Amino acid sequence: MTNLELVVRGKTAPLQLLVATIFAGGHVLMEDVPGVGKTTLSKALAKTIGGDFRRVQFTPDLLPTDILGSSIYSPKDGSFEFRQGPIFANVVLADEINRASPRTQSSLLEAMSEGQATVEGVTYPLPRPFLVLATQNPVEFHGTYPLPEAQLDRFSVKLSMGYPAKADEASILEGQRGSHPLDRLEPAIQLDELVQVQQQVAQIKMSSEVLGYLLDMIEATRNDSRLRLGSSPRGSLAFYRVCQAWAYCQGRDYVIPDDLQRMAEPVLAHRLVLDTKTKYSGISKEQIVSELLKKVAVPV
């Protein structure tokens, strides 16, 4: 956290959520206007964990092979050699992911869910840890495609950076007077240590009462008449893992209901699909999650 705050000023809450998602072994979707530090945060994260970083600029003409890689013919011996694409890195920035076609977006599905990539019938394992950070411009902007539900469901959380406060923006300007803070950033954790943390997070306990509370929340999204699609079982698992990671970050080896309430909106809201009437009524997915939290009984 401290390392990231040296580069991204005044964004403690989004950074805490990002760190929890990394510890949970998940992927992050960042939706915001251009220029608020999404790319800088991705680079800072890669430096913080000492991992390989690759950036893919998504455009309408981008092809799946531009992400996964392809076989190159060698005229010397008549053989084909596989050249890895940018997906083979610890931190992959899918910049402006909603500017590419759904076909190209779908090339990330296997990598995000299974940690592997299949190219021309051959399956290749991806590095560990593996994290996709995708940025997305708001859908009101021209030249964008909506992300398919299957793609959205593979992001553990969705977060927004927002504009910095005046004092923080002044600090940003002063901090870049001589050089960029990224140039001075040093790793705070090694890759194998991060993998160990992810294994420790998976051991965080969740009592049967708290687990029941989680499942009640999931069930509420499936039964709400304003939603065409509620949270999937994949969403339930992401909710479970991120809550474990949040408890770990708070120094606990068990999950409490407060963890679920804190993580519900960033984990669940982007997975929901509004019905047509609700979509044009002005009610947001975040508002629905907030309302459902008030309705679901909290375990004592």
C-alpha positions in Angstrom: 0.0 0.0 0.0 2.7 2.5 1.0 4.6 1.8 -2.1 1.6 2.5 -4.3 0.7 5.6 -2.4 4.1 7.1 -3.4 2.9 7.2 -7.0 -0.9 7.4 -6.7 -1.8 10.2 -4.2 -5.0 10.5 -2.2 -6.6 7.2 -3.4 -6.4 5.1 -0.3 -9.8 3.3 -0.7 -9.2 2.2 -4.3 -5.7 1.1 -3.5 -6.9 -1.0 -0.5 -9.4 -2.7 -2.7 -6.8 -3.3 -5.4 -4.4 -4.9 -2.9 -7.1 -7.1 -1.4 -8.0 -8.3 -5.0 -4.4 -9.2 -5.7 -4.1 -11.1 -2.5 -7.3 -13.0 -3.5 -5.8 -13.9 -6.8 -8.4 -11.9 -8.8 -8.5 -9.4 -11.7 -9.6 -5.8 -11.6 -11.7 -3.7 -13.9 -11.1 0.1 -13.6 -13.8 2.3 -15.1 -13.0 6.0 -15.2 -12.4 9.0 -17.4 -9.0 9.2 -19.1 -6.0 10.7 -17.3 -6.7 9.9 -13.6 -3.9 7.5 -13.1 -5.1 4.0 -14.1 -2.1 3.2 -16.3 0.3 4.7 -13.8 -1.2 2.5 -11.1 -0.8 -0.6 -13.2 2.9 0.1 -13.8 3.4 0.9 -10.1 1.8 -2.4 -9.1 4.1 -4.3 -11.4 7.2 -2.6 -9.9 5.9 -3.1 -6.4 5.7 -6.9 -6.8 8.8 -7.1 -9.0 6.9 -8.7 -11.8 6.8 -8.5 -15.6 4.5 -5.9 -17.0 2.9 -5.8 -20.4 0.5 -3.3 -21.8 -2.0 -4.0 -24.6 -3.7 -1.0 -26.1 -7.1 -2.3 -27.2 -8.3 -0.9 -30.5 -11.1 -1.9 -32.9 -8.6 -3.6 -35.2 -6.8 -5.6 -32.5 -6.9 -9.4 -33.0 -6.7 -12.3 -30.5 -3.3 -13.3 -31.8 -2.0 -9.8 -30.9 -2.7 -10.7 -27.2 -2.1 -14.5 -27.1 0.8 -14.8 -29.6 1.2 -16.9 -32.7 3.5 -19.3 -34.5 6.1 -17.7 -36.8 7.4 -19.7 -39.8 11.2 -20.1 -40.0 12.4 -20.4 -43.6 15.7 -21.8 -42.5 14.5 -25.1 -41.3 10.8 -25.0 -42.3 9.6 -25.1 -38.7 7.1 -22.9 -36.8 8.1 -21.2 -33.6 5.6 -19.9 -31.1 6.1 -16.3 -30.1 4.4 -15.4 -26.9 2.0 -12.5 -26.8 1.8 -9.9 -24.1 -0.6 -12.1 -22.0 2.5 -14.0 -20.8 3.3 -11.6 -18.0 2.6 -11.2 -14.3 0.7 -7.9 -14.7 -1.2 -7.3 -17.9 -2.8 -4.0 -18.6 -5.7 -4.2 -21.0 -5.9 -0.5 -21.7 -9.4 0.7 -22.9 -10.6 -2.8 -23.1 -14.0 -1.7 -24.3 -12.6 -0.3 -27.5 -11.9 -3.7 -28.9 -14.5 -6.1 -30.5 -16.1 -8.7 -28.3 -14.2 -11.4 -30.2 -10.9 -9.9 -29.1 -12.1 -9.3 -25.6 -13.0 -13.0 -25.4 -9.4 -14.0 -25.9 -8.8 -13.1 -22.3 -11.5 -15.5 -20.9 -9.4 -18.6 -20.5 -6.4 -16.7 -19.2 -8.4 -15.0 -16.5 -10.3 -18.0 -15.3 -7.7 -20.8 -15.7 -4.3 -19.1 -15.7 -3.5 -20.6 -19.1 -3.7 -19.7 -22.8 -4.5 -22.1 -25.7 -3.1 -21.2 -29.1 -3.5 -23.4 -32.2 -4.5 -26.3 -30.0 -1.6 -26.1 -27.6 -2.1 -25.0 -24.0 0.6 -22.8 -22.3 0.6 -22.0 -18.6 0.8 -18.4 -17.6 3.2 -16.9 -15.1 2.3 -16.9 -11.4 1.0 -14.7 -10.0 -1.1 -13.5 -12.9 -3.2 -10.4 -12.8 -5.2 -8.6 -15.5 -5.9 -4.9 -14.9 -8.4 -3.6 -17.4 -9.3 0.0 -17.9 -12.6 1.1 -19.4 -13.9 4.4 -20.5 -17.5 5.1 -19.5 -20.0 3.6 -22.0 -21.3 7.1 -22.9 -18.1 7.8 -24.8 -18.0 7.2 -28.6 -16.2 4.2 -30.1 -16.7 1.7 -27.3 -18.3 -1.7 -27.1 -20.1 -3.0 -24.0 -18.2 -5.8 -22.3 -19.9 -9.2 -22.6 -21.4 -10.6 -19.3 -19.0 -13.5 -19.5 -16.1 -11.1 -19.5 -17.4 -8.9 -16.7 -18.0 -12.0 -14.6 -14.2 -12.8 -14.6 -13.3 -9.5 -13.0 -13.3 -10.0 -9.2 -13.9 -6.3 -8.6 -14.7 -3.1 -10.4 -13.2 0.2 -9.0 -13.0 3.8 -9.9 -10.2 6.2 -9.2 -12.0 9.5 -9.6 -10.5 13.0 -9.8 -7.9 13.8 -7.1 -8.6 16.4 -4.4 -7.0 19.8 -4.9 -4.3 19.2 -2.3 -3.5 15.8 -3.8 -3.3 17.1 -7.3 -0.9 19.8 -6.1 1.2 17.0 -4.5 1.2 15.1 -7.8 2.4 18.2 -9.7 5.1 18.9 -7.2 6.2 15.2 -7.1 6.9 15.2 -10.9 9.0 18.4 -11.0 12.3 16.5 -11.5 11.3 13.0 -12.4 8.4 10.6 -12.2 7.8 8.8 -8.9 7.7 5.5 -10.9 11.4 5.9 -11.7 12.2 5.8 -8.0 9.9 2.9 -7.1 11.4 -0.3 -5.6 9.8 -3.7 -5.2 8.1 -4.2 -1.8 7.4 -7.9 -2.2 8.8 -10.7 -4.4 6.7 -12.8 -6.7 7.1 -16.0 -4.6 6.2 -14.1 -1.5 3.0 -12.9 -3.1 2.1 -16.4 -4.1 2.6 -17.4 -0.4 0.3 -14.6 0.7 -2.4 -15.8 -1.7 -2.1 -19.3 -0.3 -2.5 -17.8 3.3 -5.5 -15.8 2.2 -7.2 -19.0 1.0 -7.0 -20.4 4.6 -8.9 -17.5 6.2 -11.9 -18.8 8.0 -15.5 -18.0 7.3 -18.1 -19.3 9.8 -21.2 -21.1 8.6 -23.3 -18.1 9.8 -21.2 -15.6 7.7 -21.2 -18.0 4.8 -25.0 -18.2 5.0 -25.1 -14.4 5.0 -23.0 -14.3 1.8 -25.3 -16.8 0.1 -28.4 -14.8 1.2 -26.9 -11.8 -0.5 -26.2 -13.8 -3.7 -29.7 -15.2 -3.6 -31.2 -11.7 -3.2 -29.6 -10.6 -6.5 -31.1 -13.6 -8.3 -34.6 -12.9 -7.0 -34.8 -9.2 -7.5 -37.4 -8.4 -10.1 -35.3 -5.4 -11.4 -32.5 -7.7 -12.4 -32.4 -9.9 -15.5 -29.3 -11.6 -14.2 -28.1 -11.9 -10.7 -24.7 -13.0 -9.5 -23.3 -16.3 -10.8 -21.6 -19.0 -8.8 -18.3 -17.6 -10.1 -19.4 -14.3 -8.6 -20.1 -16.1 -5.3 -16.5 -17.5 -5.3 -15.0 -14.1 -6.1 -17.0 -12.6 -3.3 -15.8 -15.3 -0.9 -12.2 -14.9 -1.9 -12.1 -11.1 -1.8 -13.7 -11.1 1.6 -11.1 -13.5 2.9 -8.4 -11.2 1.5 -10.0 -8.1 3.0 -10.1 -9.8 6.4 -6.4 -10.7 5.9 -5.6 -7.1 5.2 -7.3 -6.1 8.4 -5.1 -8.5 10.4 -7.8 -11.1 11.1 -7.8 -14.8 10.3 -11.6 -14.9 10.0 -14.3 -13.1 8.0 -17.0 -10.9 9.7 -20.3 -9.6 8.2 -18.7 -6.1 7.9 -16.2 -7.5 5.4 -19.1 -8.7 3.2 -20.9 -5.4 3.5 -17.7 -3.5 2.5 -17.0 -5.8 -0.5 -20.5 -6.3 -1.8 -20.7 -3.3 -4.1 -17.3 -3.6 -5.8 -17.6 -7.4 -6.2 -21.3 -7.8 -7.2 -22.6 -4.7 -8.9 -20.8 -5.0 -12.2 -22.0 -8.7 -12.6 -25.7 -7.7 -12.4 -27.8 -7.2 -15.6 -30.7 -4.8 -15.3 -33.9 -5.5 -17.0 -35.0 -3.0 -19.7 -37.4 -1.1 -17.6 -35.0 -0.6 -14.7 -32.1 0.4 -17.1 -34.0 3.4 -18.3 -35.5 4.3 -14.9 -32.2 5.8 -13.6 -31.6 3.2 -10.9 -27.9 2.0 -10.9 -26.6 -1.5 -10.1 -24.8 0.0 -7.1 -28.1 1.4 -5.7 -29.7 -2.0 -6.0 -26.8 -3.7 -4.2 -27.1 -1.1 -1.4 -30.8 -1.7 -1.1 -30.4 -5.5 -1.0 -27.8 -5.1 1.8 -30.4 -3.4 3.9 -33.0 -6.1 3.3 -30.8 -9.2 4.0 -30.7 -10.1 7.7 -27.3 -9.8 9.3 -26.1 -12.7 11.4 -25.6 -12.0 15.1 
